[in-house]
Amino acid sequence: MKISETRIPAVKIIEPRVFEDDRGYFFEAYRKSVLAEAGIEDEFIQDNVSKSYRNAIRGLHYQIQNPQAKLVQCLRGSILDVAVDLRQDSPSFGNYVAIKLSDVSKRMLYIPKGFAHGFSVLSDEAIVAYKCSDYYNAERERGVRWDDPIIRINWDVSRPILSEKDRKLPLFSSIKEEDLF
Ligand SMILES: Cc1cn([C@H]2C[C@H](O)[C@@H](COP(=O)(O)OP(=O)(O)O[C@H]3O[C@@H](C)C(=O)[C@@H](O)[C@H]3O)O2)c(=O)[nH]c1=O
């Protein structure tokens, strides 16, 4: 398992060691001690799985009061996984990291607390699994618009499919200070 930093150092790429043989493949998807050596010490207490179709965009989402660190992998297909820095004292506040995750590369993305998360689907369908360091709480859920003109994410999809909820998310510039980190 190899862990490396992205252009926002707190967001990390995890590349598992994959063992292939005539039966198929095997890899360790989570190993607490290796992540801890790289400074990732969150306790993951909820696992989520979603399936989405080509051009779907989910996000950008985060939680206040009990923020969630996330460890994201794509078990089928490929996605562009995006993390936006919402930490007001960070030199990369408002910047984002976008990393392609797929069932071929098997790489994962670690997104700490203080970030909004979203992804677009680049394959016919994608199954995404992610660990969260706190429980989902609908009242504390917040979001930022996928097409925010300040953040300017290139999602690499043609005609995005979004949920009703995600279409109505606020713009980055209108997020109240208490809803940031
Ligand atoms: C996220 C979540 C949703 N739900 C329910 C609420 C809703 O009825 C249904 C679908 O929820 P959503 O439309 O919010 O699902 P989705 O848009 O996939 O939301 C997820 O997006 C990605 C990008 C994230 O980072 C996640 O934290 C989460 O916000 O599932 C739960 O019961 N538990 C959960 O943890």
The ligand as a Gaussian input file, in Angstrom:
#p B3LYP/6-31G(d) Opt

LIG

0 1
 C      -25.351000       9.991000       2.418000
 C      -26.511000       9.192000       3.031000
 C      -27.757000       9.246000       2.442000
 N      -28.791000       8.548000       2.996000
 C      -30.102000       8.601000       2.316000
 C      -30.685000       9.985000       2.209000
 C      -31.397000       9.982000       0.880000
 O      -32.748000       9.592000       1.054000
 C      -30.689000       8.913000       0.068000
 C      -29.804000       9.486000      -1.020000
 O      -28.972000      10.475000      -0.415000
 P      -28.146000      11.506000      -1.276000
 O      -28.934000      11.940000      -2.450000
 O      -27.662000      12.568000      -0.348000
 O      -26.928000      10.598000      -1.760000
 P      -25.561000      11.087000      -2.404000
 O      -25.831000      12.242000      -3.295000
 O      -24.909000       9.914000      -2.976000
 O      -24.765000      11.628000      -1.138000
 C      -23.425000      11.298000      -0.942000
 O      -22.653000      12.023000      -1.908000
 C      -21.247000      11.827000      -1.804000
 C      -20.596000      12.703000      -2.842000
 C      -20.734000      12.016000      -0.428000
 O      -19.634000      12.509000      -0.194000
 C      -21.542000      11.436000       0.678000
 O      -21.116000      11.892000       1.946000
 C      -23.010000      11.706000       0.486000
 O      -23.284000      13.073000       0.706000
 O      -29.922000       8.150000       0.980000
 C      -28.613000       7.809000       4.119000
 O      -29.572000       7.163000       4.629000
 N      -27.378000       7.743000       4.705000
 C      -26.319000       8.412000       4.203000
 O      -25.181000       8.320000       4.759000

